[in-house]
């Protein structure tokens, strides 16, 4: 083979190798660009999903807050036939934006942690399954926690008792500011608090309860009350407001409820108007997003505004597509 032919062959081989290297380089660049494009697409989809959930959550929150306003209007309604009844019964309102499930509870129907006697507190714990001896301990500990003195009750404990037991507990010796503060009391666990949460308050400032609006656990906390008595009281309240009957009758049901209670429990009753209500508003959008808003308000008819907020706290928040 001539030298000239040999050079031509080497040139062709070199050229083919260069083309092969270039092809591999191009393939690597295409692969890298594909990975980058895929990552950007994934990030874009995630951002869009996050933005959508944020928008839906904001809409659900706004609707739930509107439910609080709607409940206030229902309580201020001058028409007794359409005025809302504050005994915890559910109200459902369907709107173009979504569905509202609202409940209103008169705070005088709950047991005030700062004012109720230990006997009533112990009765509440017994009604949710706590043994009587432990219920008495918890009730006395709550009473010792909220009072200002350092003298322990028969089944209670003050700071010196916890110190002697080597427990890292700091007794408040002051009133509870929110109901969930009682979880600071030794022995009152979160699961136990969850069982009594709907029955307690710090807003009524009354030693007793109003049976006309008391939820079932509160009725069962009263001495001598059994399932049949509680059922009879709840049925009386339902009948008083059934079939469009004036909601004002519910106020008169205090006497009817008291008449059904055994004499030993009547010393724990208080009536009268406090205008203090807790409201729970649950908004559910058609897309599935859910938001719960809770508030404790005091009505001030004729005022500007006609109501005052004592507590405003969010509950559950479920974005669209999130299992509850």
Residue pairs with C-beta under 8 A, 6 or more apart in sequence:
1 9
52 320
53 289
53 319
53 320
56 285
56 287
56 289
56 319
56 320
57 289
57 291
57 317
57 319
59 97
59 98
59 285
59 289
60 98
60 283
60 284
60 285
60 289
60 290
60 291
60 317
61 283
61 291
61 293
61 314
61 317
63 95
63 97
63 98
63 100
63 283
63 285
63 291
64 100
64 281
64 282
64 283
64 291
64 292
64 293
65 281
65 293
66 100
66 281
66 283
67 93
67 100
67 102
67 279
67 281
67 282
67 283
67 293
68 279
68 281
68 293
68 295
68 297
70 93
70 100
70 102
70 281
71 84
71 91
71 102
71 104
71 277
71 279
71 281
72 279
72 297
72 299
72 306
72 307
74 82
74 83
74 84
74 91
74 104
75 83
75 84
75 86
75 104
75 277
75 299
76 299
76 301
76 306
76 307
77 83
77 84
80 246
80 247
80 248
81 244
81 245
81 246
81 247
82 247
83 247
83 248
84 91
84 104
84 247
85 104
85 241
85 247
85 250
86 104
86 105
86 106
86 109
86 213
86 277
87 105
87 106
87 109
87 212
87 213
87 214
87 215
87 237
87 250
88 103
88 104
88 105
88 109
88 198
88 213
88 215
89 103
90 101
90 102
90 103
91 100
91 101
91 102
91 103
91 104
92 99
92 100
92 101
92 102
93 99
93 100
93 102
94 100
97 283
97 285
98 283
98 284
98 285
98 286
99 283
99 284
100 281
100 282
100 283
100 284
101 281
101 282
101 284
102 279
102 280
102 281
102 282
103 279
103 280
104 277
104 278
104 279
105 198
105 213
105 215
105 277
105 278
105 279
106 210
106 212
106 213
106 274
106 276
106 277
107 201
107 203
107 204
107 274
107 276
107 277
107 278
107 296
108 204
108 206
108 209
108 210
108 213
108 270
108 271
108 272
108 274
108 276
109 209
109 210
109 211
109 212
109 213
109 214
109 215
109 218
110 198
110 199
110 200
110 201
110 204
110 209
110 214
110 215
110 218
111 120
111 121
111 124
111 199
111 200
111 201
111 209
111 218
111 221
112 200
112 201
112 202
112 203
112 204
112 205
112 206
112 207
113 121
113 142
113 146
113 176
113 179
113 182
113 200
113 201
113 202
114 146
114 175
114 176
114 202
114 205
115 204
115 205
115 206
115 207
116 207
116 208
117 143
117 207
117 268
118 136
118 139
118 140
118 142
118 143
118 153
119 139
119 223
119 268
120 207
120 208
120 209
120 221
120 222
120 268
121 138
121 139
121 142
121 143
122 132
122 135
122 136
122 138
122 139
123 135
123 220
123 221
123 222
123 223
124 196
124 199
124 200
124 217
124 218
124 221
125 134
125 135
125 138
125 139
125 192
125 196
126 132
126 135
126 221
127 217
127 220
127 221
128 192
128 195
128 196
128 217
129 195
130 138
130 192
134 187
136 155
137 155
137 156
137 187
138 185
138 187
138 188
139 155
140 152
140 153
140 154
140 155
140 156
140 157
141 155
141 156
141 157
141 185
141 186
141 187
141 188
142 182
142 185
142 188
143 153
143 156
144 152
144 153
144 156
144 157
144 158
144 171
145 171
145 172
145 173
145 176
145 182
145 184
145 185
146 172
146 173
146 174
146 175
146 176
147 173
148 173
148 174
149 158
149 173
150 158
150 159
150 160
150 173
151 158
152 158
152 161
157 171
157 186
158 171
159 169
159 170
159 171
159 173
162 169
162 171
162 186
167 186
169 186
172 181
172 184
175 202
176 182
176 202
177 202
178 202
178 311
179 197
179 200
179 201
179 202
180 193
180 197
182 188
182 193
182 200
183 189
183 190
183 193
196 217
198 215
198 217
199 215
199 217
199 218
199 221
201 278
203 276
203 278
203 296
203 310
203 311
204 274
204 276
206 270
206 274
207 268
207 270
208 267
208 268
208 269
208 270
209 218
209 222
209 268
209 269
209 270
210 254
210 269
210 270
210 271
210 272
211 219
211 222
211 233
211 254
211 257
211 258
211 261
211 269
212 237
212 250
212 251
212 253
212 254
212 256
212 257
212 271
213 250
216 230
216 234
219 225
219 229
219 230
219 233
219 234
220 227
220 230
222 261
222 265
222 268
223 262
223 264
223 265
223 268
224 261
224 262
224 264
224 265
225 261
225 262
225 265
229 260
229 261
229 262
232 260
233 257
233 260
233 261
236 253
236 256
236 257
236 260
237 250
237 253
237 257
240 249
240 250
240 252
240 253
240 256
241 247
241 249
241 250
251 273
254 269
254 271
258 266
258 269
261 269
275 298
275 299
275 300
275 301
276 296
276 297
276 298
276 310
277 296
277 297
277 298
277 299
278 294
278 295
278 296
278 311
279 294
279 295
279 296
279 297
280 292
280 293
280 294
280 315
281 292
281 293
281 294
281 295
282 290
282 291
282 292
282 315
283 290
283 291
283 292
283 293
284 290
285 320
287 320
288 318
288 320
288 321
288 322
289 318
289 319
289 320
290 316
290 317
290 318
290 324
291 314
291 315
291 316
291 317
291 318
292 314
292 315
292 316
292 317
293 312
293 314
293 315
294 311
294 312
294 313
294 314
294 315
295 309
295 311
295 312
295 313
296 309
296 310
296 311
297 307
297 308
297 309
297 310
298 307
298 308
298 310
299 306
299 307
300 306
300 307
300 308
316 324
318 324
